[in-house]
Amino acid sequence: MAKKGEHKQYEATNGQKYTFQHPGLRESIRMRDRAKTETGTSAEALYSEFMEHVVFIADGGRTSWDHFEEHGGLNEVMKAASNFIFQDI
């Protein structure tokens, strides 16, 4: 299981490289809780949490909605990030 502060390099199928940073168990749960709505989990809110705390461009820059508009791969990267932080929870 990934631990707080652990990093993982990820290369999307489009060749874009990312660094995932684990925010820790408690913060992972908090991110998921903040994304919950009355009807389930908001993908928009959860992905925004990932962009803020987990998914970075390999050179250390932040990702954003605009980044994924330009480069694509949003669902692929967010699924990989989710697997990284929520594995074995």
Backbone as a ProteinNet text record, in pm:
[ID]
protein_1_A
[PRIMARY]
MAKKGEHKQYEATNGQKYTFQHPGLRESIRMRDRAKTETGTSAEALYSEFMEHVVFIADGGRTSWDHFEEHGGLNEVMKAASNFIFQDI
[TERTIARY]
83.1	0	88	50.8	123.5	103.8	204	201.8	214.6	180	186.2	323.5	320.5	443.1	505.9	460	516	479.9	570.4	550.7	549.4	478.9	477.4	479.9	562.8	566.9	463.9	391.2	289	299	298.8	296.8	165.9	88.6	-39.9	-15.9	-117.8	-103.9	-71.5	-102.4	-68.7	74.2	151.7	291.3	315.9	209.7	224.6	265.8	364.9	416.1	367.1	330.8	277.3	349.3	341.9	386.5	266.1	241	136.2	203.4	142.8	193.7	84.6	114.9	13.8	-5	-131.6	-157	-171.9	-165.4	-185.1	-326.1	-340.4	-467.4	-580.3	-558	-664.6	-705.7	-609	-641.8	-709.6	-673.1	-739.7	-888.2	-919.2	-1059.3	-1130.1	-1064.2	-1123.6	-1155.3	-1064.6	-1089.6	-1213.3	-1222.7	-1339.7	-1466.4	-1460.9	-1577.4	-1619.1	-1522.9	-1554.9	-1621.6	-1598.7	-1656	-1794.9	-1841.1	-1972.2	-2085.1	-2190.4	-2312	-2426.7	-2545.7	-2662.2	-2689.7	-2646.2	-2675.6	-2556.3	-2442.1	-2323.2	-2198.8	-2096.9	-1971.3	-1965.3	-1928.9	-1914.2	-1776.5	-1773.6	-1646.3	-1574.1	-1647	-1584.7	-1514.4	-1580.2	-1521.3	-1402.9	-1415.9	-1307.4	-1186.1	-1208	-1097.3	-1028.4	-1105	-1045.5	-956.6	-1002.4	-921.3	-791.1	-801.4	-682.2	-584.5	-636.3	-549.9	-480.2	-546.1	-489.2	-386.3	-411.4	-332.4	-253	-285.6	-229	-157	-217	-166	-90.2	38.4	123.3	187.4	220.1	295.6	434.6	497.3	624.4	731	725.4	825.9	793.7	686.4	650.6	537.2	494.3	383.8	250	153.3	19.1	-60.8	-149.7	-245.3	-369.1	-450.3	-573.1	-668.9	-788.9	-884.6	-831.2	-770.2	-714	-603.6	-521.8	-416	-477.2	-582.8	-643.2	-723.4	-775	-839.2	-736.9	-615.5	-509.5	-446.7	-421.6	-346.6	-432	-555.8	-641.7	-598.8	-663.5	-626.3	-685.2	-782.5	-837.8	-883	-971.5	-1025.4	-916.5	-826	-717.6	-630.5	-590.3	-501.6	-573.1	-698.2	-771.1	-798.9	-824.2	-843.7	-713.8	-602	-472.2	-440.9	-471.5	-448.3	-535.8	-660.2	-751.2	-699.7	-654.3	-598	-475.3	-394.8	-274.4	-308.4	-402.9	-427.7	-529	-620.4	-724	-699.1	-585	-557.3	-555.1	-612.2	-611.6	-674.8	-761.8	-832.9	-955.6
-118.2	0	125.1	223.3	349.5	423.5	496.5	569	719.5	797.4	942.2	986.8	1074	1127.7	1042	918.5	831.5	886.2	869.9	915.6	797.1	816.9	716.5	792.1	745.5	801.7	727.7	803.3	743.1	806.6	721.9	770.8	729.3	826.6	801	746.2	686.5	627.6	734	861	968	1017.6	955.7	991.7	1097.7	1160.9	1263.2	1195.6	1252.9	1194.6	1272.2	1197.4	1254.6	1196.1	1269.5	1219.9	1219.6	1103.7	1093.8	1105.7	1182.9	1199.9	1158.5	1063.6	1015.8	1117.4	1161.3	1261.3	1202.6	1072	1006.3	948.7	850.3	779.8	874.1	951.9	1039.9	1141.6	1205.2	1304.3	1239.6	1116.5	1045	1028.9	989.6	972	1107.3	1209.8	1343.9	1392.4	1366.3	1406.7	1337.1	1207.6	1132.1	1184.8	1214	1267	1403.8	1490.2	1623.5	1615.7	1507.8	1492.5	1428.3	1387.1	1321.6	1423.9	1382.8	1462.2	1376.8	1431.4	1355.7	1234.3	1239.5	1131.7	1043.6	1066.2	985.4	1071.5	1027.2	1100.8	1182.9	1307.7	1396.8	1375	1328.5	1309.1	1442.8	1550.3	1682	1723.8	1705.5	1744.2	1654.5	1524	1431.5	1457	1477.7	1505.3	1637.1	1735.9	1862.3	1840.1	1755	1720.2	1652.5	1559.8	1491	1590.4	1685.4	1783.5	1872.6	1897.9	1982.4	1909.7	1780.2	1710.9	1588.9	1533.7	1403.5	1403.9	1456.8	1443.6	1569.8	1552.8	1663.2	1626.4	1728.1	1706	1660.7	1574.3	1513.1	1616	1735.2	1837.9	1912	1871.2	1932	2031.6	2066.7	2161.4	2099.6	2185	2138.7	2104.9	2009.9	1981.7	2067.9	2078	2157.5	2106	2157.2	2120.9	2163.9	2281.3	2330.2	2237.7	2186.3	2092.6	1972.7	1916.2	1798.1	1832	1954.1	1998.7	1996.4	2039	2047	1912	1829.9	1705.5	1579.1	1585.9	1467.6	1373.1	1257.7	1153.7	1167.6	1255.2	1281.8	1154.4	1078	958.8	856.4	835.7	739.8	780.1	905.7	953.3	952.7	995.1	999.7	859.3	765.1	626.7	571.7	598.4	552.8	619.9	747.1	819	761	731.4	672.3	536.1	455.6	325.5	341.5	443.3	467.6	505.7	596.6	642.8	560	493	417.9	267.7	222.7	78.5	30.6	-81.7	-145	-63.3	32	105.2	26.1
0	0	0	-81.2	-85.2	47.1	87.4	214.6	191.3	292.9	285.2	234.4	135.3	78.7	-30.2	-46	-149.9	-287.4	-381.5	-519	-614.6	-725.3	-831.8	-964.1	-1054.6	-1189.5	-1273.9	-1354.8	-1440.6	-1578.6	-1680.9	-1818.6	-1882.9	-1926.1	-1992	-2132.2	-2189.8	-2322.9	-2428.7	-2399.8	-2495.2	-2478.8	-2387	-2367.6	-2261.6	-2212.6	-2108.3	-1977.2	-1909.2	-1784.5	-1664	-1560	-1436.8	-1316.3	-1207.1	-1077.8	-986	-925.3	-824.5	-688.1	-600.9	-465	-367.8	-280.5	-186.3	-74.2	-51.3	51.9	192.3	204.8	333.6	343.4	427.5	442.2	482.4	587.5	636.3	530.3	464.9	363	242.1	208.5	99.6	128.4	251.2	291.4	292.9	340.9	342.8	200.7	107	-31.6	-85	-59.7	-106.3	-40.7	89.7	160.6	106.8	75.8	23	-114.4	-186.6	-320.3	-318.6	-200.7	-191.6	-197.1	-263.9	-271.4	-218.3	-219.8	-174.5	-262.6	-387	-481.1	-514.7	-452.3	-480.3	-478.7	-548.8	-553.6	-681.8	-668.8	-783.5	-845.7	-969.8	-1038.8	-1052	-1079.6	-1095.4	-966.2	-854.3	-725.6	-690.3	-712.9	-680.2	-769.8	-898.6	-989.6	-952.8	-911.2	-866.7	-744.4	-651.9	-534.6	-578.6	-673.9	-724.4	-787.6	-865.8	-930.9	-828.4	-717.7	-613.2	-527.5	-498.2	-397.2	-445	-561	-599.2	-733.4	-837.1	-974.6	-1016.3	-1047	-1089.8	-1223.2	-1301.7	-1423.6	-1379.1	-1454.1	-1414.1	-1377.6	-1434.3	-1402	-1272.3	-1204.2	-1077	-1084.6	-1204.2	-1219.4	-1182.3	-1160.5	-1125.3	-1251.1	-1234.2	-1340.3	-1316.7	-1419.6	-1411.9	-1518.4	-1513	-1617.2	-1753.7	-1760.2	-1886.7	-1938	-1847.3	-1887.8	-1960.2	-1903.4	-1964.1	-2089.2	-2098	-2222.8	-2336.2	-2305.1	-2406	-2437.5	-2334.3	-2351.7	-2355.8	-2308.9	-2303.5	-2192.5	-2187	-2092.5	-1953.4	-1935.3	-1802.5	-1731.4	-1792.4	-1725.7	-1695.3	-1788.2	-1767.2	-1647.6	-1643	-1537	-1402.1	-1399.5	-1272.9	-1218.6	-1307.3	-1263.3	-1203.1	-1268.5	-1216.6	-1083	-1069.5	-943.7	-832.8	-865.4	-767	-720	-813.1	-776.9	-687.7	-712.9	-634.5	-490.4	-471.2	-334.7	-257.8	-327	-256.8	-253.2	-301.5	-298.2	-152.4	-128.2	3.5	114.9	83	189.3	227.6
[MASK]
+++++++++++++++++++++++++++++++++++++++++++++++++++++++++++++++++++++++++++++++++++++++++

